[in-house]
């Protein structure tokens, strides 16, 4: 839709990567785990900012979260074309994209 910004939910995105990680053989780590690590960094920043004022939380997000989001975007742009969209990981990547 023109003029509409699409938003996603980090909890839903995270859940999709958790599901994708479960299809891997036991003990194997893959791209889903990479995404979960980056999303975990965002969650940690939010935990650290929980008690801050709105203005301080915004400043924290702009200074710390932006770098993680940029890293996540670069990772997504690199990985997305290499994963079948119908796979569990592909669905998680599609949601994040």
Secondary structure, DSSP 8 states (H G I E B T S, - for coil): -TT------HHHHHHHHHHHHHTS-TT---HHHHHHHHHHHHHHHHHHHTTS-HHHHHHHIIIIIHHHHHHHHHHHHHHHTTS-TTSHHHHHHHHH-
